[in-house]
């Protein structure tokens, strides 16, 4: 069985990482210790960019961000191989280790953007969080709706006609409304500064008994609405909480350590852009201490809304983000492989190792615990400002 430390090596980087413009964030030892924006150089060195820009928010907003990632002067803090190895179970304050590659950005998410996850959200709603009812409801919903919604353009005349028919059959759902209706669902996944990075534990609410990872591509968007890069994310989801009531979405999504992002943001440049996001295939692998293994692939070309269209649902004259934002694009994964009694479907167990990967963005790996056992979130915006001031980085 693989361990977390087995996954924290150069294979966690994009397959062409020496050509990629990779930026991130690391916790650096010192007096005082603190977080810094960093860049990975082609020779494998990791450079501290805090003297150039003290926050990732500011760094990503710069028009010369790619040039800075590739050649801005800065102190070499470690090799990238060492930094990756330091970010696992043995991380400690005396060694540089990776953090989530964001700081002041809002953390937003879109959901119900793939047909498979759309059907599972409808099932959750009908089951009211009861896993025992899921299999029968799945068969019933599939019989009524089918699996032919993939070609339906959200908000189109065809989507309106499907809605009319499903309403007449009593099968309409709030999830179908956002899945094929004109308005995408956009919600706050987690609080600013609360995301964890590669190697950290991810948390489940201790009262949840039906939950799953959501492997997603996460876009980096500036205050001006420009999409400048992408990374990987795990939108840890509580199916039982959200299934009981859509009003529990916040409690389902936003718990201590329930949002993982990383390992690095790959900036858009001549070798990588939004078309690569559109054609990416995300691989998910879950390995449990009980010997359970689940894997699958989520092709981004099956998404029902274009990634930049989703950005426009989140940002515009109606909503601004002065420090930029990160946007989870949704997933087609809602694992239904039984883990236990037949028909119960999948749920996490403490100790699960979750790996999310795609060749051009690398791999995000985390171990599962409960939110009350994960490291408490104590370093917020005020702590960051005090830390940067103490290190002489505010100007």
HELIX and SHEET records of a PDB file:
HELIX    1   1 UNK A    4  UNK A    7  5                                   4    
HELIX    2   2 UNK A   10  UNK A   12  5                                   3    
HELIX    3   3 UNK A   56  UNK A   61  1                                   6    
HELIX    4   4 UNK A   65  UNK A   71  1                                   7    
HELIX    5   5 UNK A   80  UNK A   85  1                                   6    
HELIX    6   6 UNK A  115  UNK A  127  1                                  13    
HELIX    7   7 UNK A  131  UNK A  133  5                                   3    
HELIX    8   8 UNK A  134  UNK A  145  1                                  12    
HELIX    9   9 UNK A  157  UNK A  168  1                                  12    
HELIX   10  10 UNK A  174  UNK A  180  1                                   7    
HELIX   11  11 UNK A  239  UNK A  244  1                                   6    
HELIX   12  12 UNK A  246  UNK A  248  5                                   3    
HELIX   13  13 UNK A  249  UNK A  253  1                                   5    
HELIX   14  14 UNK A  274  UNK A  278  1                                   5    
HELIX   15  15 UNK A  300  UNK A  302  5                                   3    
HELIX   16  16 UNK A  307  UNK A  314  1                                   8    
HELIX   17  17 UNK A  381  UNK A  390  1                                  10    
SHEET    1   A 5 UNK A  76  UNK A  79  0                                        
SHEET    2   A 5 UNK A  45  UNK A  48 -1                                        
SHEET    3   A 5 UNK A  34  UNK A  40 -1                                        
SHEET    4   A 5 UNK A  22  UNK A  28 -1                                        
SHEET    5   A 5 UNK A  97  UNK A  98 -1                                        
SHEET    1   B10 UNK A  76  UNK A  79  0                                        
SHEET    2   B10 UNK A  45  UNK A  48 -1                                        
SHEET    3   B10 UNK A  34  UNK A  40 -1                                        
SHEET    4   B10 UNK A  22  UNK A  28 -1                                        
SHEET    5   B10 UNK A 259  UNK A 267 -1                                        
SHEET    6   B10 UNK A 227  UNK A 235 -1                                        
SHEET    7   B10 UNK A 215  UNK A 221 -1                                        
SHEET    8   B10 UNK A 325  UNK A 328 -1                                        
SHEET    9   B10 UNK A 106  UNK A 111  1                                        
SHEET   10   B10 UNK A 185  UNK A 190 -1                                        
SHEET    1   C 5 UNK A 201  UNK A 204  0                                        
SHEET    2   C 5 UNK A 362  UNK A 370  1                                        
SHEET    3   C 5 UNK A 353  UNK A 358 -1                                        
SHEET    4   C 5 UNK A 281  UNK A 287 -1                                        
SHEET    5   C 5 UNK A 293  UNK A 299 -1                                        
SHEET    1   D 2 UNK A 211  UNK A 212  0                                        
SHEET    2   D 2 UNK A 237  UNK A 238 -1                                        
END                                                                             
